[in-house]
């Protein structure tokens, strides 16, 4: 019996809709990363992007456990000396809640060109409205 190798023309991409309201950040991110990578499919291959598209709504209503709202920090650097900026999870959620989910999921994807292609298939929205109704996304129950 020969080993089956999936071809790019055989990949069937679906659209999934995930409601992030009252979901724990890490558990939501692992489920979304699995859908983006295509690990839920029988044709999964680590060398080919077999994943699906994921639309996440209600990003502002995400939950975290413990004292993470005050203690978890996000860093960015301007590239200049003394240009390190630190921001708490609470401040990032108030300013741009999509960024929290994007960074959590991106950290769970491969660090190569396939991982970057997977990340582009994820769309995150703060509220309940999204412009992807024409794709008829299937609702994922977490």
C-alpha positions as CSV (number, residue, x, y, z in Angstrom):
1,X,0.0,0.0,0.0
2,X,1.4,3.4,-1.0
3,X,1.5,6.5,1.2
4,X,-1.2,9.0,0.2
5,X,0.1,12.5,-0.6
6,X,-2.4,15.2,-0.8
7,X,-2.3,17.5,-3.8
8,X,-3.2,21.2,-3.6
9,X,-6.0,20.7,-6.1
10,X,-7.7,18.2,-3.8
11,X,-7.9,20.5,-0.8
12,X,-11.5,21.6,0.0
13,X,-11.6,24.7,2.2
14,X,-14.5,25.4,4.4
15,X,-15.5,28.5,6.3
16,X,-16.0,28.3,10.1
17,X,-17.7,30.9,12.4
18,X,-16.5,31.1,16.0
19,X,-18.3,33.2,18.7
20,X,-15.6,34.3,21.2
21,X,-18.1,35.6,23.8
22,X,-17.4,34.1,27.2
23,X,-14.7,31.8,25.8
24,X,-11.3,31.3,27.6
25,X,-8.6,32.9,25.4
26,X,-6.2,29.9,25.3
27,X,-8.8,27.2,24.7
28,X,-10.3,29.3,21.9
29,X,-6.9,29.9,20.4
30,X,-6.0,26.2,20.3
31,X,-9.3,25.2,18.6
32,X,-8.9,28.0,16.0
33,X,-5.2,27.0,15.4
34,X,-6.3,23.4,14.8
35,X,-8.9,24.5,12.2
36,X,-6.4,26.8,10.5
37,X,-3.8,24.1,10.2
38,X,-6.3,21.5,9.0
39,X,-5.4,18.9,11.7
40,X,-9.1,18.1,12.0
41,X,-9.1,16.6,8.5
42,X,-8.0,13.1,7.4
43,X,-5.9,14.6,4.6
44,X,-3.7,16.6,7.0
45,X,-0.1,17.1,5.8
46,X,2.5,19.3,7.6
47,X,4.1,20.3,4.4
48,X,0.9,21.6,2.7
49,X,-1.6,24.2,4.0
50,X,-4.8,22.0,4.3
51,X,-6.6,24.3,6.7
52,X,-9.9,26.2,6.5
53,X,-10.9,29.8,6.9
54,X,-12.0,30.9,10.3
55,X,-14.1,34.0,11.2
56,X,-14.1,35.0,14.9
57,X,-16.8,37.4,16.2
58,X,-17.3,39.1,19.5
59,X,-13.5,39.4,20.2
60,X,-14.2,42.0,22.9
61,X,-16.1,39.6,25.0
62,X,-13.2,37.1,25.5
63,X,-12.5,35.9,29.1
64,X,-9.2,35.1,30.8
65,X,-8.6,33.3,34.1
66,X,-6.8,34.5,37.2
67,X,-5.1,37.9,37.4
68,X,-4.1,37.9,33.7
69,X,-6.0,41.1,32.9
70,X,-3.5,43.1,35.1
71,X,-0.4,40.8,35.0
72,X,-0.1,39.7,31.4
73,X,2.0,42.1,29.3
74,X,2.3,42.7,25.6
75,X,5.5,44.2,24.3
76,X,6.4,46.0,21.1
77,X,9.6,47.9,20.1
78,X,10.0,50.9,17.8
79,X,13.5,49.9,16.8
80,X,15.1,52.9,18.4
81,X,17.0,52.9,21.7
82,X,14.6,53.0,24.6
83,X,11.7,52.3,22.3
84,X,10.3,49.3,24.3
85,X,6.5,49.7,25.0
86,X,4.7,47.5,27.5
87,X,0.9,47.3,27.8
88,X,-1.3,45.1,30.0
89,X,-3.9,42.7,28.6
90,X,-6.6,45.0,30.0
91,X,-5.3,48.0,28.1
92,X,-5.0,46.0,24.9
93,X,-8.5,44.7,25.2
94,X,-9.8,48.2,25.7
95,X,-7.8,49.6,22.7
96,X,-7.9,46.8,20.1
97,X,-9.5,43.5,21.3
98,X,-8.8,41.6,18.0
99,X,-5.0,41.9,18.6
100,X,-5.3,39.6,21.7
101,X,-6.8,36.7,19.8
102,X,-4.6,37.3,16.7
103,X,-1.4,37.1,18.9
104,X,-2.6,34.0,20.8
105,X,-3.4,32.1,17.6
106,X,-0.3,33.3,15.7
107,X,1.9,31.9,18.5
108,X,0.4,28.4,18.0
109,X,1.0,28.3,14.2
110,X,4.2,27.2,12.5
111,X,6.9,29.8,12.1
112,X,7.4,29.5,8.4
113,X,5.7,30.5,5.1
114,X,3.0,27.9,5.6
115,X,2.1,29.3,9.0
116,X,1.9,32.9,7.6
117,X,-0.5,31.6,4.9
118,X,-2.6,29.9,7.6
119,X,-2.7,33.1,9.6
120,X,-4.1,35.1,6.6
121,X,-7.2,32.8,6.6
122,X,-8.3,34.0,10.0
123,X,-10.5,37.1,10.3
124,X,-11.3,38.6,13.7
125,X,-14.0,41.1,14.5
126,X,-14.8,43.0,17.7
127,X,-18.6,42.8,17.4
128,X,-21.1,40.3,16.1
129,X,-21.2,41.7,12.5
130,X,-18.9,40.4,9.8
131,X,-18.7,40.7,6.0
132,X,-18.4,37.0,5.2
133,X,-22.1,36.0,5.0
134,X,-21.7,35.1,1.3
135,X,-19.3,32.3,2.2
136,X,-22.0,30.7,4.5
137,X,-19.7,29.9,7.4
138,X,-20.6,26.9,9.6
139,X,-20.9,27.7,13.3
140,X,-18.4,26.0,15.6
141,X,-19.5,25.1,19.1
142,X,-16.7,25.2,21.6
